[in-house]
Amino acid sequence: MRPVARVSFALVLASACYRYTASSNATPISGDVVRLDLTTAGMERMTRVLGRDAVAVEGSILTVDDTSYVMAVSGTRQRENQSTLSWAGDRVVIPRSAVQSMERRSLDNKKTWLVAGLIVLGAIAAKVIISGFDAFAGGDDGSITPTPP
């Protein structure tokens, strides 16, 4: 496989876009990536663990029981500026009573195909530009090539 094709293929694979959507199933299973929106009381209760003003927790579900979710946290969303603070997959127990709603992470097909298409077009444009410059680098030096006998 040519280097440009390899790079394009890798970029297309890495360019998947995701979104969070309301969960139709109330109970997530191990491995699901979710965002848990916290209640006001849940925010106060979880302040020591999640930090001040954390309104939501994002991450992978490790286990679920009747009273809590155990997550590998990838981030928390803050109240004031809606920014997400990154975490390193720390294991955190979130009581169900602290959760207002849950959203599941899913692939956004439309955005993913758009980004993939733009990457492919960019790779094609780069190839055309590079090939165009190569044409100027070599070629006819003005000498006469003898005909073979």
Secondary structure, DSSP 8 states (H G I E B T S, - for coil): --HHHHHHHHHHHHT--EEEEE-SSSS--TT-EEEEEE-HHHHHHHHHHH-TTEEEEEEEEEEE-SSEEEEEEEEEEETTT--EEEEEEEEEEEEGGGEEEEEEEEE-HHHHHHHHHHHHHHHHHHHHHHHHHHHHHSS--S-------
